[in-house]
Amino acid sequence: MYSLLIAVLAGGAAGGIAALCGVPRGWSIAIGMFVMLAVVIIISQVIRIRIKKINAAIQNVMQEVQKKLTLKQNQFMRKPAGSPKTMMQALEKEQNAGIRQALEACELFTPVYRWSFLLDRQVNTMKMAFYYQLREFDKVDALLPKCLLFDVQAICMKMARMHMLNQDGIDKFFKKKCRKLKEPACVLPYSLYAWILVKQNRTDEAFKLLADAKKKTDNEVILHNWEALANNKVKSFSNADLGEMWYALGLEEIKVPKVQQTYRYR
C-alpha cells in the first residue's frame, strides 16, 4: 500500500533529520514514529473522504432509480397501460439501466485501490451484487472468489450460486458463515438453506434447521415453514413472504397475477 510506504519513508526521514541535528536517539525514534503515524492518519482521512464521495455518488444513482421506479409504478396503478407483466418488464428495464450506471461509478474506486487495504475486495462485492441483479452470472462467478463475504445478502448470493451450479460444500459454507448469525440477519440465510435442503429432499434436516432458527427469531416465514414441515406439508413450504430479498436471489420468479378481463353485455 502506498500510504504505508509513504508513512515509513516520511517517518524514517524525520527521525534521520532529527538524529543529524543532534537530537538524542530515543527522541529521534519517537519523532520518526510520530511523523509516520501522522502521515498514516492524514492519508487515511483523505482516502476516506474520497471513498465517501464515490459511495455517495453510487447511492444517488440508486436513489434516483428508485424514484423513477416508484413514479412509473404509481402511474401504472392510476392508469394501467398493458398487463402487469408489461409493467414488470418496464420496471426491470429501468432498474437495469440504473444498475449499469452504478457499475460505471464503481470504476471510480480503481485509482484508490493501492491506497486502501481490501478496498478492491469491498468494491468487488458491490459489483458482484449488481451483476447478480442483472442476472449476468458469468461475471458474478468470476468476482465471487475476489469478494469479502461478510454481508448477509452476499453470503446468500454465494449459496444460491453454489446451489444453481450443483457445487459441493454448501453445508460447510453455511456452518462457517451463518451459524452464529442472530436476528434479523439470520432470517434470509436460514430460509435459503432450508429451501435448498427441501429441494435436495432432505426435509428432516430442513426441519431441524428451522427448529434452530426458531430459537433465534420469531419471523413468520421461519415459523410457517417449520409448521409446514412438522405437518409433512412440504408443498406449503414457501419463502415468498420474504419479498424482494428472496426473489433477488433468482431462485424463484415473482408470480405476476393475471388480469381478469371484464366483459360488458348489451
C-alpha contacts under 8 A as a table, 3 or more apart, distances in Angstrom:
res1	aa1	res2	aa2	distance
1	M	4	L	5.66
1	M	5	L	6.48
1	M	114	R	5.23
1	M	115	W	5.45
1	M	116	S	6.92
1	M	117	F	7.02
2	Y	5	L	5.10
2	Y	6	I	6.06
2	Y	114	R	6.03
2	Y	115	W	5.42
3	S	6	I	5.26
3	S	7	A	6.09
3	S	39	V	7.99
3	S	40	V	6.39
3	S	43	I	6.38
3	S	44	S	7.71
3	S	115	W	5.58
3	S	116	S	7.82
4	L	7	A	5.02
4	L	8	V	6.13
4	L	40	V	6.67
5	L	8	V	5.23
5	L	9	L	6.23
6	I	9	L	5.12
6	I	10	A	6.00
6	I	39	V	7.74
7	A	10	A	5.08
7	A	11	G	5.94
7	A	35	V	7.56
7	A	36	M	4.62
7	A	37	L	7.12
7	A	39	V	5.30
7	A	40	V	5.76
8	V	11	G	5.08
8	V	12	G	5.95
8	V	36	M	5.76
9	L	12	G	5.08
9	L	13	A	6.00
9	L	36	M	7.87
10	A	13	A	5.10
10	A	14	A	6.07
10	A	32	G	7.66
10	A	35	V	6.69
10	A	36	M	6.06
10	A	39	V	7.51
11	G	14	A	5.13
11	G	15	G	6.08
11	G	31	I	7.55
11	G	32	G	4.15
11	G	33	M	5.83
11	G	34	F	7.29
11	G	35	V	5.03
11	G	36	M	4.27
11	G	37	L	7.96
12	G	15	G	5.17
12	G	16	G	5.97
12	G	32	G	5.69
12	G	36	M	7.84
13	A	16	G	5.05
13	A	17	I	6.07
13	A	32	G	7.31
14	A	17	I	5.23
14	A	18	A	6.15
14	A	28	S	7.85
14	A	31	I	6.68
14	A	32	G	5.18
14	A	35	V	6.81
15	G	18	A	5.10
15	G	19	A	6.22
15	G	28	S	4.74
15	G	29	I	5.59
15	G	30	A	7.63
15	G	31	I	5.72
15	G	32	G	4.12
15	G	33	M	7.81
16	G	19	A	5.10
16	G	20	L	6.22
16	G	28	S	7.13
16	G	32	G	7.76
17	I	20	L	5.06
17	I	21	C	6.21
18	A	21	C	5.11
18	A	22	G	6.65
18	A	23	V	5.42
18	A	28	S	5.34
18	A	31	I	7.54
19	A	22	G	5.26
19	A	23	V	5.06
19	A	24	P	6.65
19	A	25	R	6.42
19	A	28	S	5.58
20	L	23	V	7.27
23	V	27	W	6.48
23	V	28	S	6.02
24	P	27	W	5.43
24	P	28	S	6.11
25	R	28	S	4.97
25	R	29	I	6.24
26	G	29	I	5.30
26	G	30	A	6.28
27	W	30	A	4.87
27	W	31	I	6.03
28	S	31	I	5.10
28	S	32	G	6.17
29	I	32	G	5.04
29	I	33	M	6.17
30	A	33	M	5.13
30	A	34	F	6.07
31	I	34	F	5.05
31	I	35	V	6.14
32	G	35	V	5.24
32	G	36	M	6.12
33	M	36	M	5.06
33	M	37	L	6.11
34	F	37	L	5.17
34	F	38	A	6.08
35	V	38	A	5.00
35	V	39	V	6.11
36	M	39	V	5.23
36	M	40	V	6.27
37	L	40	V	5.12
37	L	41	I	6.22
38	A	41	I	5.16
38	A	42	I	6.16
39	V	42	I	5.13
39	V	43	I	6.04
40	V	43	I	5.32
40	V	44	S	5.92
41	I	44	S	5.10
41	I	45	Q	6.08
42	I	45	Q	5.17
42	I	46	V	6.30
43	I	46	V	5.10
43	I	47	I	6.13
44	S	47	I	5.12
44	S	48	R	5.93
44	S	116	S	7.84
45	Q	48	R	4.99
45	Q	49	I	6.24
46	V	49	I	5.26
46	V	50	R	6.35
47	I	50	R	5.00
47	I	51	I	6.12
47	I	112	V	7.33
47	I	115	W	7.23
47	I	116	S	7.35
48	R	51	I	5.14
48	R	52	K	6.03
49	I	52	K	5.02
49	I	53	K	6.27
50	R	53	K	5.26
50	R	54	I	6.47
51	I	54	I	5.17
51	I	55	N	6.11
51	I	109	F	7.22
52	K	55	N	5.10
52	K	56	A	6.06
53	K	56	A	5.01
53	K	57	A	6.24
54	I	57	A	5.02
54	I	58	I	6.36
54	I	105	A	7.38
54	I	106	C	7.73
54	I	108	L	6.89
54	I	109	F	7.24
55	N	58	I	5.15
55	N	59	Q	6.06
56	A	59	Q	4.93
56	A	60	N	6.03
57	A	60	N	5.10
57	A	61	V	6.38
57	A	105	A	7.36
58	I	61	V	5.12
58	I	62	M	6.42
58	I	102	A	5.39
58	I	105	A	6.22
58	I	106	C	7.47
59	Q	62	M	5.19
59	Q	63	Q	6.08
60	N	63	Q	5.03
60	N	64	E	6.04
61	V	64	E	5.19
61	V	65	V	6.27
61	V	98	G	6.59
61	V	101	Q	7.10
61	V	102	A	6.31
62	M	65	V	5.00
62	M	66	Q	6.18
62	M	98	G	6.49
62	M	99	I	7.28
62	M	102	A	7.18
63	Q	66	Q	5.00
63	Q	67	K	6.25
64	E	67	K	5.11
64	E	68	K	6.35
65	V	68	K	5.14
65	V	69	L	6.17
65	V	94	E	7.25
65	V	95	Q	6.25
65	V	98	G	5.67
66	Q	69	L	5.04
66	Q	70	T	6.09
66	Q	95	Q	7.80
67	K	70	T	5.16
67	K	71	L	6.10
68	K	71	L	5.05
68	K	72	K	6.13
68	K	94	E	7.78
69	L	72	K	5.21
69	L	73	Q	6.04
69	L	91	L	6.02
69	L	94	E	7.05
69	L	95	Q	7.25
70	T	73	Q	5.08
70	T	74	N	6.08
71	L	74	N	5.19
71	L	75	Q	6.15
72	K	75	Q	5.01
72	K	76	F	6.17
72	K	91	L	7.43
73	Q	76	F	5.13
73	Q	77	M	6.23
73	Q	87	M	7.62
73	Q	91	L	7.71
74	N	77	M	5.04
74	N	78	R	6.21
75	Q	78	R	5.19
75	Q	79	K	5.87
75	Q	80	P	7.44
76	F	79	K	5.05
76	F	80	P	4.50
76	F	81	A	6.45
76	F	87	M	7.26
77	M	80	P	5.80
80	P	83	S	7.62
81	A	87	M	7.98
82	G	86	T	5.99
82	G	87	M	7.19
83	S	86	T	5.16
83	S	87	M	6.54
83	S	259	V	6.87
84	P	87	M	4.96
84	P	88	M	6.19
84	P	256	V	6.66
84	P	257	P	7.28
84	P	258	K	7.58
84	P	259	V	7.42
85	K	88	M	5.02
85	K	89	Q	6.25
85	K	256	V	6.48
86	T	89	Q	5.16
86	T	90	A	6.26
87	M	90	A	5.11
87	M	91	L	6.17
88	M	91	L	5.13
88	M	92	E	6.04
89	Q	92	E	5.05
89	Q	93	K	6.14
90	A	93	K	5.16
90	A	94	E	6.33
91	L	94	E	5.13
91	L	95	Q	6.10
92	E	95	Q	5.02
92	E	96	N	6.01
93	K	96	N	5.20
93	K	97	A	6.30
94	E	97	A	5.28
94	E	98	G	6.53
95	Q	98	G	5.17
95	Q	99	I	6.26
96	N	99	I	4.98
96	N	100	R	6.25
96	N	133	Q	7.89
96	N	134	L	6.34
97	A	100	R	5.27
97	A	101	Q	6.49
98	G	101	Q	5.05
98	G	102	A	6.33
99	I	102	A	4.96
99	I	103	L	6.20
99	I	130	F	6.26
99	I	134	L	7.76
100	R	103	L	4.93
100	R	104	E	6.29
101	Q	104	E	5.13
101	Q	105	A	6.33
102	A	105	A	4.96
102	A	106	C	6.32
103	L	106	C	5.05
103	L	107	E	7.08
103	L	127	K	6.36
103	L	130	F	7.10
104	E	107	E	5.61
104	E	108	L	7.75
105	A	108	L	5.61
105	A	109	F	8.00
106	C	109	F	5.78
106	C	110	T	7.81
106	C	123	V	7.01
106	C	127	K	7.31
107	E	110	T	5.47
108	L	111	P	6.98
109	F	112	V	5.39
109	F	113	Y	6.64
109	F	120	D	7.96
109	F	123	V	7.56
110	T	113	Y	5.50
110	T	120	D	7.62
111	P	114	R	7.06
112	V	115	W	5.32
112	V	116	S	6.51
112	V	119	L	7.92
113	Y	116	S	5.55
113	Y	117	F	7.30
113	Y	118	L	7.75
113	Y	119	L	5.77
113	Y	120	D	5.62
114	R	117	F	7.35
116	S	119	L	5.58
117	F	120	D	7.85
118	L	121	R	5.31
118	L	122	Q	6.42
119	L	122	Q	5.00
119	L	123	V	6.17
120	D	123	V	5.17
120	D	124	N	6.05
121	R	124	N	4.89
121	R	125	T	6.20
121	R	146	K	5.80
121	R	147	C	4.85
121	R	148	L	5.74
122	Q	125	T	5.18
122	Q	126	M	6.52
122	Q	147	C	6.50
122	Q	148	L	6.04
123	V	126	M	4.99
123	V	127	K	6.14
123	V	147	C	8.00
124	N	127	K	5.01
124	N	128	M	5.88
124	N	143	L	6.29
124	N	144	L	7.89
124	N	146	K	6.53
124	N	147	C	5.47
124	N	148	L	7.97
125	T	128	M	5.06
125	T	129	A	6.31
125	T	143	L	7.54
125	T	144	L	7.40
125	T	146	K	7.75
125	T	147	C	4.79
125	T	148	L	6.14
125	T	149	L	7.44
125	T	154	A	7.19
126	M	129	A	5.27
126	M	130	F	6.43
127	K	130	F	5.02
127	K	131	Y	6.17
128	M	131	Y	5.16
128	M	132	Y	6.06
128	M	139	K	7.33
128	M	140	V	5.12
128	M	143	L	5.98
128	M	144	L	6.83
128	M	147	C	7.90
129	A	132	Y	4.94
129	A	133	Q	6.36
129	A	140	V	7.64
129	A	154	A	6.82
129	A	157	M	7.87
130	F	133	Q	5.17
130	F	134	L	6.48
131	Y	134	L	4.90
131	Y	135	R	6.12
131	Y	136	E	5.37
131	Y	137	F	7.01
131	Y	139	K	6.66
131	Y	140	V	5.95
132	Y	135	R	4.84
132	Y	136	E	6.05
132	Y	137	F	6.28
132	Y	140	V	6.06
132	Y	157	M	7.80
132	Y	249	L	7.82
133	Q	136	E	7.77
133	Q	248	A	6.66
135	R	250	G	7.82
136	E	139	K	5.83
136	E	140	V	6.50
137	F	140	V	4.66
137	F	141	D	5.98
138	D	141	D	5.29
138	D	142	A	6.32
139	K	142	A	5.02
139	K	143	L	6.23
140	V	143	L	5.28
140	V	144	L	6.08
141	D	144	L	5.33
141	D	145	P	7.63
141	D	161	R	7.89
142	A	145	P	6.94
142	A	146	K	7.98
143	L	146	K	5.32
143	L	147	C	6.46
144	L	147	C	5.24
144	L	158	K	7.22
148	L	151	D	7.98
149	L	152	V	7.79
149	L	154	A	5.85
149	L	155	I	5.51
150	F	154	A	7.19
150	F	155	I	6.77
150	F	177	K	7.93
151	D	154	A	5.32
151	D	155	I	6.23
152	V	155	I	5.06
152	V	156	C	6.18
152	V	185	A	6.54
152	V	188	L	7.75
152	V	189	P	7.18
153	Q	156	C	5.12
153	Q	157	M	6.17
153	Q	188	L	8.00
153	Q	245	M	7.90
154	A	157	M	5.00
154	A	158	K	6.30
155	I	158	K	5.18
155	I	159	M	6.38
155	I	177	K	7.46
155	I	189	P	7.77
156	C	159	M	4.96
156	C	160	A	6.00
156	C	188	L	7.49
156	C	189	P	5.91
156	C	192	L	7.29
156	C	249	L	7.53
157	M	160	A	5.02
157	M	161	R	6.18
157	M	249	L	6.09
158	K	161	R	5.22
158	K	162	M	6.25
159	M	162	M	5.04
159	M	163	H	6.27
159	M	170	I	6.40
159	M	173	F	7.79
159	M	174	F	7.83
159	M	193	Y	7.97
160	A	163	H	5.09
160	A	164	M	6.16
160	A	192	L	7.89
160	A	249	L	6.61
160	A	251	L	7.29
161	R	164	M	4.93
161	R	165	L	6.04
162	M	165	L	5.25
162	M	166	N	5.91
162	M	167	Q	4.93
162	M	168	D	7.38
162	M	170	I	6.71
163	H	166	N	4.95
163	H	167	Q	6.27
163	H	170	I	7.56
163	H	196	I	7.21
164	M	167	Q	7.82
167	Q	170	I	7.39
169	G	172	K	5.24
169	G	173	F	6.00
170	I	173	F	4.98
170	I	174	F	6.02
171	D	174	F	5.27
171	D	175	K	6.34
172	K	175	K	5.23
172	K	176	K	6.20
173	F	176	K	5.15
173	F	177	K	6.10
174	F	177	K	5.31
174	F	178	C	5.25
174	F	179	R	6.83
174	F	189	P	7.97
174	F	193	Y	7.59
175	K	178	C	5.70
175	K	179	R	5.12
176	K	179	R	6.69
177	K	180	K	7.53
178	C	181	L	5.32
178	C	186	C	7.03
178	C	189	P	6.74
178	C	190	Y	7.79
181	L	185	A	6.05
181	L	186	C	5.05
182	K	185	A	5.70
182	K	186	C	5.20
182	K	216	K	6.09
182	K	217	T	7.73
183	E	186	C	5.32
183	E	187	V	6.70
183	E	216	K	6.12
183	E	217	T	5.65
184	P	187	V	5.81
184	P	217	T	7.28
185	A	188	L	6.93
185	A	189	P	7.73
186	C	189	P	5.69
186	C	190	Y	5.97
186	C	213	A	7.58
186	C	216	K	7.71
186	C	217	T	7.92
187	V	190	Y	5.52
187	V	191	S	6.00
187	V	213	A	7.71
187	V	217	T	7.46
187	V	219	N	7.21
187	V	222	I	7.31
188	L	191	S	5.08
188	L	192	L	5.94
188	L	242	L	7.84
188	L	245	M	7.70
188	L	246	W	7.32
189	P	192	L	5.10
189	P	193	Y	6.03
190	Y	193	Y	5.17
190	Y	194	A	6.00
190	Y	209	L	7.32
190	Y	210	L	7.13
190	Y	213	A	6.73
191	S	194	A	5.19
191	S	195	W	6.15
191	S	210	L	7.80
191	S	221	V	7.90
191	S	222	I	6.66
191	S	239	N	6.83
192	L	195	W	5.04
192	L	196	I	6.26
192	L	239	N	7.96
193	Y	196	I	5.01
193	Y	197	L	6.19
193	Y	206	A	7.76
194	A	197	L	5.04
194	A	198	V	6.20
194	A	205	E	7.99
194	A	206	A	4.74
194	A	207	F	7.69
194	A	209	L	6.71
194	A	210	L	7.00
195	W	198	V	5.12
195	W	199	K	6.23
195	W	206	A	7.55
195	W	237	F	7.97
195	W	238	S	7.94
195	W	239	N	7.82
196	I	199	K	5.03
196	I	200	Q	6.24
197	L	200	Q	4.98
197	L	201	N	6.31
197	L	202	R	5.00
197	L	203	T	6.31
197	L	205	E	6.92
197	L	206	A	5.56
198	V	201	N	4.95
198	V	202	R	5.41
198	V	203	T	5.05
198	V	206	A	6.34
198	V	234	V	7.83
199	K	202	R	7.44
202	R	205	E	5.54
202	R	206	A	6.36
203	T	206	A	4.83
203	T	207	F	6.04
203	T	229	L	7.17
203	T	234	V	7.95
204	D	207	F	5.09
204	D	208	K	6.37
205	E	208	K	5.12
205	E	209	L	6.08
206	A	209	L	4.99
206	A	210	L	6.20
207	F	210	L	5.22
207	F	211	A	6.17
207	F	226	W	6.07
207	F	229	L	6.02
207	F	230	A	7.02
208	K	211	A	4.95
208	K	212	D	6.36
209	L	212	D	5.15
209	L	213	A	6.26
210	L	213	A	4.69
210	L	214	K	6.10
210	L	222	I	6.45
210	L	223	L	7.81
210	L	225	N	7.64
210	L	226	W	5.68
211	A	214	K	5.16
211	A	215	K	6.94
211	A	226	W	6.81
212	D	215	K	5.43
212	D	216	K	7.12
213	A	216	K	5.21
213	A	217	T	6.23
213	A	222	I	7.13
214	K	217	T	5.23
214	K	218	D	6.02
214	K	219	N	7.91
214	K	222	I	6.90
214	K	223	L	6.86
215	K	218	D	7.84
217	T	222	I	7.96
218	D	222	I	7.25
218	D	223	L	6.77
219	N	222	I	5.44
219	N	223	L	6.34
220	E	223	L	5.04
220	E	224	H	5.91
221	V	224	H	5.08
221	V	225	N	6.10
221	V	238	S	7.70
221	V	239	N	6.46
221	V	241	D	6.55
221	V	242	L	6.98
222	I	225	N	5.38
222	I	226	W	6.11
223	L	226	W	5.09
223	L	227	E	6.18
224	H	227	E	5.20
224	H	228	A	6.16
224	H	237	F	7.64
225	N	228	A	4.90
225	N	229	L	6.24
225	N	236	S	7.41
225	N	237	F	5.11
225	N	238	S	6.68
226	W	229	L	5.33
226	W	230	A	6.01
227	E	230	A	4.88
227	E	231	N	6.17
228	A	231	N	5.34
228	A	232	N	6.22
228	A	233	K	4.85
228	A	234	V	6.14
228	A	236	S	5.86
228	A	237	F	5.98
229	L	232	N	4.83
229	L	233	K	5.62
229	L	234	V	5.65
229	L	237	F	7.27
230	A	233	K	7.57
233	K	236	S	5.50
233	K	237	F	7.24
234	V	237	F	5.38
235	K	238	S	7.99
238	S	241	D	7.53
239	N	242	L	5.65
239	N	243	G	7.88
239	N	246	W	6.83
240	A	243	G	5.76
240	A	246	W	6.90
240	A	247	Y	7.62
242	L	245	M	6.38
242	L	246	W	5.63
243	G	246	W	5.63
243	G	247	Y	6.46
244	E	247	Y	5.08
244	E	248	A	5.74
245	M	248	A	5.25
245	M	249	L	7.15
246	W	249	L	5.75
246	W	250	G	7.83
247	Y	250	G	5.53
247	Y	251	L	6.84
247	Y	252	E	6.14
247	Y	253	E	6.53
247	Y	254	I	6.78
249	L	252	E	7.85
250	G	253	E	6.81
